[in-house]
Amino acid sequence: ELQKAIERLTKEAADATKAKEAALADAERRKKAEEKERAECARLKGLLKEEKEESDAVQKKLIAEVKDLKIQLEAALKDVERLEGANKTLSERVSHLERELKSARGGQGEQA
């Protein structure tokens, strides 16, 4: 019976050793998987940071372009106002000259 007990305990010890080795192997696999996940996470964080920096740069460029276009638009509007004023002045001058011409022709008709 002592022999049977020794054999049983030896078998239990072997089973326990196998279970321990399996648990260690499983823990090692999980550790490697976690390390792989951390590395992938770090890579993705790096990509995200690069994308954000690029996005910020594009946004700043677009803001600068919009400001430049706004300045150009304001200058164009001032040009339009100036041209409208010049057009009004010229129209008034043409009307005045037409009246003078009509008046001068009317005066010449009386002399003839």
SULBELKA-V395780 format. One record per residue. N is the residue number from 1. RES is the residue in one small letter. NEAR is the number of other C-alpha atoms within 12 Angstrom. Layout:
N & RES & NEAR
N & RES & NEAR
This chain:
1 & e & 7
2 & l & 9
3 & q & 9
4 & k & 10
5 & a & 12
6 & i & 13
7 & e & 13
8 & r & 15
9 & l & 15
10 & t & 15
11 & k & 14
12 & e & 15
13 & a & 15
14 & a & 15
15 & d & 14
16 & a & 15
17 & t & 15
18 & k & 14
19 & a & 14
20 & k & 15
21 & e & 14
22 & a & 14
23 & a & 14
24 & l & 14
25 & a & 14
26 & d & 14
27 & a & 14
28 & e & 14
29 & r & 14
30 & r & 14
31 & k & 14
32 & k & 14
33 & a & 14
34 & e & 14
35 & e & 14
36 & k & 14
37 & e & 14
38 & r & 14
39 & a & 14
40 & e & 14
41 & c & 14
42 & a & 14
43 & r & 14
44 & l & 14
45 & k & 14
46 & g & 14
47 & l & 14
48 & l & 14
49 & k & 14
50 & e & 14
51 & e & 15
52 & k & 14
53 & e & 14
54 & e & 14
55 & s & 14
56 & d & 14
57 & a & 14
58 & v & 14
59 & q & 15
60 & k & 14
61 & k & 14
62 & l & 14
63 & i & 14
64 & a & 14
65 & e & 14
66 & v & 14
67 & k & 14
68 & d & 14
69 & l & 14
70 & k & 14
71 & i & 14
72 & q & 14
73 & l & 14
74 & e & 14
75 & a & 14
76 & a & 14
77 & l & 14
78 & k & 14
79 & d & 15
80 & v & 14
81 & e & 14
82 & r & 14
83 & l & 15
84 & e & 14
85 & g & 14
86 & a & 14
87 & n & 15
88 & k & 14
89 & t & 14
90 & l & 15
91 & s & 15
92 & e & 14
93 & r & 14
94 & v & 14
95 & s & 14
96 & h & 14
97 & l & 15
98 & e & 16
99 & r & 14
100 & e & 14
101 & l & 14
102 & k & 14
103 & s & 14
104 & a & 14
105 & r & 15
106 & g & 14
107 & g & 12
108 & q & 11
109 & g & 10
110 & e & 9
111 & q & 8
112 & a & 7
